[in-house]
Amino acid sequence: MYLEKKISEDIYYVGVNDRQTTLFEGLWELPAGVSYNSYLIKDDKTCLIDTVDALFAEQFTGRVAETLCGRKLDYLVVNHMEPDHSASIKAVRAMWPDVTIVGNAKTFAMLKGYFGITDNLLEVKDGSVLPLGRHDLSFYLTPMVHWIETMMTYDNSSRTLFSGDAFGCFGALDGHFIDTSFDTRKYIPEMVRYYSAIVGKYGVPVQKAFQKLSSLQISTVCSTHGPVWRERVSDVLALYNHLSLYDGKPGCVIVYGSMHGNTVRLAETIADSLAAEGVRNIILHDLSASSKARILADIFSYKGLVLGCPTYSNELFPPMAELIEMLRLRDVKPRFYACFGTCSWAGASAKKLAAFGEAMGYETVYPPVGQMHAISEESFRQCVELGKAMASKLVVSD
Ligand code: FEO
């Protein structure tokens, strides 16, 4: 038994909340859960858009069946094949064997590979239209936002964009599901965290998708995670545009690892110097305490980046090696950059962090600061100068 959740004439929310998974994709913390959104259009023909994670297949099909009120399901549109949205397709097919599955050629290759489904398919291309009666659905292929088969579906009559993962965020839905009926401020940082962790590398494809959708009048955005956006459509579009352009705000993120409390002294000295120079947004992250998703979200958000860590077995402190691999993978750019490293006998970390900044094409604002043993007068002075050099870039760009 479920309360009906109506979005607009003929369109219903039929998604579920996941409050039990602790790591999304086995990687990213879910302190407030996540929703897997699906939508049902009841017109002359009925059409479901996306499904949900396999954990919730029974709950989901029950909700869809109740919302259908005894009608059969004619179409299932698959905007995205990642299993958090596709894993209940088999359950849908089992309950409504005649349902026609709508997707593009790349969708169908995955549908066969993941679930062995090859029949009763309707292939759409860019600009294809599927009439349901009062609603005509148009399809827009948006490859690499963030998988190769991703597409979006637009309902011309209600001006609703079913956007797949785009404009989605972490955070389960606590009763309310449309932004006009509750305070959605807590979801905005979760959208940044979601974007930087999941979509992050694909700024260029996101920009191409924006161009493709630019002629559409969008009144409502129904993504696959988080609230339905109606009041804040322009806000979430602007946020995605900002993030996909890697357009950081003035401010500096200092990420450090510290094994015995010496490296953190350098990090704090740099922060003090930035503050003394008038930089307002300064964020320190301890690699051993902060979540990787939170660190990535902040690095995506600000123009300045300082990395520092000890040398560990003549390599980078392992959590730092993991972080820079994540930054490489997401091709985060461009940033004002500086680094520092500590050691007890042979310093490798400062050099390796400097090489990382160079390989990423960052603008290095100060030479790498190396420190053997505890903080010295010379390394203190260099950290103060590093802070000044970074501040001169950030205050100018403010
Ligand atoms: Fe929400 Fe790319 O799956």
Boltz pocket constraint, residues with backbone or C-beta under 6 A from the ligand:
constraints:
  - pocket:
      binder: B
      contacts: [[A, 80], [A, 82], [A, 84], [A, 85], [A, 146], [A, 165], [A, 224], [A, 225]]
      max_distance: 6.0
